[in-house]
């Protein structure tokens, strides 16, 4: 006996990836209800989006290739591997960066002071001065060393944030969430110096959403709206384009025992009757519309100008120290000059340390020359490199935030058709603290929104271009009508059977 599931799968593999119930009947020879049951079984097994045509036909779209819902694509697997490796390397690099910055600063500071002491001691000897240096002083009490080592424990706080969020505004006036930075050991009201170093190199962390936040928000919305939701509403709840919203809609149907239905007017909606039948009185997850969740721009460092200047100073100091030490390796005359000064010093500690380093500097060329030169060159160059990448990302984020503002006006407007002047006026009058949008910026974004919201451009009698979202508005009104007509009995009733654990 032929297996109808295999027959449909074979047809999908032969590039017939979009199927109606009628298509399934033609392939298998089964009746409409039986074919629908087979398609629903395949929908549960494989990744599939539900779509509805303007004539009210339901299409099962299995994409370019069949994927089990439990199977991860190569792209998803590779993203997980990169995220894991990236997180591990980030921790290693953060610890290494701060340790190296501190260690080399101390090393080159000590070497510099020893050279100064040697030169000073030689000058005193030449002028017959009776004053002597005793042991070179205490090098562990330098103020800069005290400041840095007071925060030594902060090196191992590779998470530079507390996890708490506060609101901030970007340069365009868009309100967004940011993490509170971990405070310093000396001043609790300022960012830790170690955290500032991390952020100088990698940039400040951005607020991450919970992996299931979209699911929580959707379930909460379903519970508050009589068990009904549409893909158009999902686009309003999250930052998805039409295909992403359709995919998430399919996941909701599968994971929360929903049923895809088509209204009499051809509107596709998800019916989650089971989901609203709860025994407890748990609070609903807070719902935030897409346009009320502006995305923050990327920051290069997130530090003050003074903090960045201090970090650059220390890095440059170490870089110059490495370059100067390399110069003694490459130039024997330079090493000879330093040794001449050292050998004429009366300080035995200075003679011992500097004599060891510069009598044969090639032995220390990697540790004190090549490594710090390369490391601190990269340390200073990487933020500059990131700044070029961030510029492009921030441009896209800015466009996305403009899209959110326009989407809000289309959702909330009572009109089905809007011209560019009306749309510009509505958008700019909504919030005086946000940037004023120009018509050209709005026109460019509307090309994208028309596709997602199934709108079209038409010309009126005055030869004016109108953006027509009649279909989109009809769907929203249809869903509100369905909710108004729906009388739900979500009472669980009396308990008839109860297990007894005694």
Secondary structure, DSSP 8 states (H G I E B T S, - for coil): ---HHHHHHHHHHTT--EE-HHHHHHHH---HHHHHHHHHHHHHHB--EEEE-TT--EEEE--SS--BTT---HHHHHHHHHHHHHHHHHHHHHHHHHHHHHHHHHHHHHHHHHHHHHHHHHHHHHTT------TT--GGG-HHHHHHHTTGGGGG----EEEEEEEEE-TT--EEEEEEE-B-SS-TTSB-HHHHHHHHHH--------TTHHHHHHHHHHHHTTTEE-HHHHHHHSS--HHHHHHHHHHHHHHTT-EEEE-TTS-EEEE-TGGG--SS---------GGGS------S----HHHHHHHHHHHHHHHHHHHHHHHHHH-HHHHHHHHHHHHT-S-HHHHHHHHHHHHTGGGGHIIIIIHHHHHHHHHHHHHHHHHHHHHHHHHHHHHHHHHHHHHHHHHH-S-SEEEHHHHHHHHHHH-TTS----HHHHHHHHHHHHHHTT-EEEE-TTS-EEEE-HHHHHHHHHHHHHHHH-----------------
